[in-house]
């Protein structure tokens, strides 16, 4: 709703639309069972050497990422649930929404929440992020858009909804950044911040290779690492 006179017009957002809260819960309930103190749990686990018989494959694939996370001081999303638990949660969500129940996760942890045009998708995914931050301390989110025009629309939406979310979640500090190659060093702030962070990027900023996209190039201002390394270190949603 839009209220106020010509000189002080502002939008009011209704936080009680059932179909919107249902869509939010379809995401947050995927991680049911994720402990709120996962950061402390992960830190404690890292104090002990991994057991090769149990952790060999994960260590081989994740050691480089862990080293970079430590090196850059990244604050990331620490998911400690196993995929079997997440799959079980997914099946419960599908069943209650009358959807076909899947046998396996598709392409890892990738999920679609589909909504009709004009139903407030931007509001829903932004609010979903706030809920994930509140419930599980997931704080790093990348919003990937197909064009500059939509990027500008997302930027405007975040600004319009900022005050609304400040009232709904007064304990959560939020910051948003628009990724630009010429300011690639700003990914350091995204990676190291402890508050809820949105980084808005276009698909074109990721297309290509190290010869065509700055995100794949090492940068002196980033301690010789790539912007992509900083983003990956946060394990973003």
LINKAVEN-V779104 format. One record per helix or strand. SS is the DSSP state (H for helix, E for strand). FROM is the first residue (numbers start at 1). TO is the last residue. If there is no record, write none. Layout:
ss=SS from=FROM to=TO
ss=SS from=FROM to=TO
This chain:
ss=E from=2 to=3
ss=E from=10 to=11
ss=H from=18 to=31
ss=H from=38 to=46
ss=H from=52 to=72
ss=H from=83 to=96
ss=H from=121 to=136
ss=E from=140 to=145
ss=H from=148 to=168
ss=E from=174 to=178
ss=H from=181 to=192
ss=E from=196 to=202
ss=H from=203 to=205
ss=H from=214 to=216
ss=E from=218 to=219
ss=H from=220 to=222
ss=E from=225 to=226
ss=H from=227 to=233
